[in-house]
Each structure stands twice: as structure tokens, then as C-alpha cells.
Amino acid sequence: MSKLTLSVDDRVVSRAKRYAKQHGVSVSKMVESYLSSVGEPTPAAQADAPILRSLRGSLKTADPREYRKHLISKYK
């Protein structure tokens, strides 16, 4: 395991320590958890909801100009 030195505002450190104590976790574990999640897709983004699968590709032939005309007439 590597060590990492960070410069963090004193107030932020105090809040982080309070939060960690209340939740029974170390500040190091909180930072590690955050850093490991950076750049990884969230589970919600990974999950492919059936409604999204059914809609995928349905607008490939859509004409943005036609949709704009539709919106203009709808909201006159």
C-alpha cells in the first residue's frame, strides 16, 4: 500500500474526521473509496434499463428540422 500526502483545508479535515467517526470508517478509507471510484461508471450507468434498450437507435433517422417545426407549432 502506498502513502499519499495531501494538502487539505483544516476545516475540511475536521469535517471529514467527524464524518468518519460518526460512520465508523477512517478518513484514509474514505479517500481510498473516492479515488477508486473516480473514472469508473456508476452502477446506474452500467445497468441497461429495458426502456433504454428498447429506445436505442430509434432516432437514427430523425430529422432535427422536422422536430423543431413540431415544437414551434406546438408552443405557439
Beta strands, then each sheet from edge to edge (+ up, - down):
end
